[in-house]
Amino acid sequence: MSRLLTDEEITRQLGDLTGWTREGDEIRATYEAPDFSAAIRLVDEVAVEAEDMDHHPDIDIRWRTVTFALSTHSEGGLTQLDVELAHRIAQAASQLGATAGG
């Protein structure tokens, strides 16, 4: 079990995650991929990371725009798992040429 992060911990850690914002009990980011194929590859890469972590994001894809929402539902809010997966998503997006804030 992961413990809930404090507001201060969330704010501090989001400072290291370009494009990620807090909305209530979740953190969200939208990435603009170079094309639809890259957007699908991003979703596929994130799926592998999420499965490895046993921590699964909500994903919305619209053409080449992909939005991720993270929360640890079993804990009722944000945990370190969410921050770690956000970093992995950001890294995968960067490798595929997707930019935050799409």
Sine and cosine of phi, psi and omega as CSV:
sin_phi,cos_phi,sin_psi,cos_psi,sin_omega,cos_omega
0.00,0.00,0.67,-0.74,0.07,-1.00
-0.99,-0.16,0.57,-0.82,0.03,-1.00
-1.00,0.07,0.45,-0.89,0.08,-1.00
-0.92,0.39,0.64,-0.76,0.08,-1.00
-0.98,0.18,0.50,-0.87,0.09,-1.00
-0.97,0.22,0.28,-0.96,0.05,-1.00
-0.84,0.54,-0.66,0.75,-0.01,-1.00
-0.90,0.43,-0.67,0.74,0.01,-1.00
-0.90,0.44,-0.66,0.75,0.01,-1.00
-0.89,0.45,-0.75,0.66,-0.02,-1.00
-0.86,0.51,-0.72,0.70,-0.02,-1.00
-0.89,0.46,-0.72,0.69,-0.06,-1.00
-0.95,0.30,-0.49,0.87,0.07,-1.00
-0.92,0.39,-0.40,0.92,0.06,-1.00
-0.87,0.49,-0.39,0.92,0.02,-1.00
-1.00,-0.09,0.07,1.00,-0.08,-1.00
-0.83,-0.56,1.00,-0.02,-0.01,-1.00
-0.85,0.53,0.78,-0.62,0.07,-1.00
1.00,0.02,-0.15,0.99,0.00,-1.00
-1.00,-0.03,0.70,-0.72,0.03,-1.00
-0.74,-0.68,0.36,-0.93,0.05,-1.00
-0.99,-0.11,0.70,-0.71,0.12,-0.99
-0.73,-0.68,1.00,-0.09,-0.03,-1.00
0.91,0.40,-0.87,-0.50,-0.04,-1.00
-0.99,-0.12,0.40,0.92,0.06,-1.00
-0.60,-0.80,0.32,-0.95,0.16,-0.99
-0.91,-0.41,0.56,-0.83,-0.11,-0.99
-0.68,-0.74,0.50,-0.87,0.14,-0.99
-0.48,-0.88,0.51,-0.86,0.07,-1.00
-0.87,-0.50,0.72,-0.69,0.01,-1.00
-0.87,-0.50,0.64,-0.77,0.07,-1.00
-0.96,-0.27,0.91,-0.40,0.00,-1.00
-1.00,0.07,0.36,-0.93,0.01,-1.00
-0.87,0.48,-0.54,0.84,0.01,-1.00
-0.37,-0.93,0.06,-1.00,-0.05,-1.00
-0.88,0.47,-0.65,0.76,0.00,-1.00
-0.87,0.49,-0.66,0.75,0.03,-1.00
-0.92,0.39,-0.58,0.81,0.04,-1.00
-0.90,0.44,-0.67,0.74,0.02,-1.00
-0.92,0.39,-0.64,0.77,0.05,-1.00
-0.89,0.46,-0.60,0.80,0.05,-1.00
-0.88,0.47,-0.73,0.68,0.03,-1.00
-0.87,0.50,-0.67,0.74,0.00,-1.00
-0.90,0.43,-0.70,0.72,0.01,-1.00
-0.90,0.44,-0.65,0.76,0.03,-1.00
-0.92,0.40,-0.60,0.80,0.03,-1.00
-0.87,0.50,-0.65,0.76,0.02,-1.00
-0.91,0.42,-0.72,0.69,0.02,-1.00
-0.88,0.47,-0.71,0.71,-0.03,-1.00
-0.89,0.45,-0.67,0.75,0.02,-1.00
-0.90,0.43,-0.66,0.75,0.04,-1.00
-0.86,0.50,-0.61,0.79,-0.02,-1.00
-1.00,0.05,-0.20,0.98,-0.15,-0.99
0.81,0.59,0.70,0.71,-0.02,-1.00
-0.56,-0.83,0.93,-0.36,-0.24,-0.97
-0.92,-0.39,0.79,-0.61,0.00,-1.00
-0.99,0.14,0.32,-0.95,0.26,-0.97
-1.00,0.10,0.73,-0.69,-0.07,-1.00
-0.78,-0.62,0.72,-0.69,0.09,-1.00
-0.81,-0.58,0.81,-0.58,0.02,-1.00
-0.86,-0.52,0.75,-0.66,0.04,-1.00
-0.73,-0.69,0.97,-0.22,-0.07,-1.00
0.83,0.56,-0.97,-0.23,0.00,-1.00
-0.93,-0.38,0.24,0.97,0.03,-1.00
-0.96,-0.29,0.83,-0.56,-0.04,-1.00
-0.84,-0.54,0.81,-0.59,0.03,-1.00
-0.92,-0.39,0.73,-0.69,0.02,-1.00
-0.90,-0.44,0.67,-0.75,0.10,-1.00
-0.79,-0.61,0.77,-0.64,-0.06,-1.00
-0.84,-0.55,0.68,-0.73,0.10,-0.99
-0.30,-0.95,0.51,-0.86,0.07,-1.00
-0.99,-0.12,1.00,-0.01,-0.11,-0.99
-0.86,0.51,-0.58,0.81,-0.02,-1.00
-0.91,0.42,-0.39,0.92,0.01,-1.00
-0.98,-0.21,-0.18,0.98,0.03,-1.00
0.98,0.20,0.49,0.87,0.02,-1.00
0.19,-0.98,-0.48,-0.88,-0.10,-0.99
-0.99,-0.14,0.73,-0.68,0.04,-1.00
-0.80,-0.61,0.05,-1.00,0.03,-1.00
-0.88,0.47,-0.46,0.89,0.07,-1.00
-0.84,0.54,-0.64,0.77,-0.01,-1.00
-0.91,0.41,-0.68,0.74,0.00,-1.00
-0.91,0.41,-0.68,0.73,0.01,-1.00
-0.89,0.46,-0.70,0.71,0.02,-1.00
-0.91,0.41,-0.59,0.81,0.06,-1.00
-0.87,0.50,-0.66,0.75,0.05,-1.00
-0.89,0.45,-0.66,0.75,0.01,-1.00
-0.91,0.40,-0.62,0.78,0.05,-1.00
-0.90,0.44,-0.72,0.70,0.00,-1.00
-0.87,0.50,-0.65,0.76,0.00,-1.00
-0.92,0.40,-0.71,0.71,0.03,-1.00
-0.88,0.47,-0.67,0.74,0.01,-1.00
-0.88,0.47,-0.71,0.71,0.00,-1.00
-0.87,0.50,-0.69,0.72,-0.02,-1.00
-0.90,0.43,-0.45,0.89,0.00,-1.00
-0.99,-0.10,0.04,1.00,0.02,-1.00
0.98,0.17,0.28,0.96,0.04,-1.00
-1.00,0.07,0.60,-0.80,-0.03,-1.00
-0.92,-0.39,0.60,-0.80,0.00,-1.00
-0.95,0.31,0.52,-0.85,0.08,-1.00
1.00,-0.01,0.29,0.96,-0.03,-1.00
-0.89,0.46,0.00,0.00,0.00,0.00
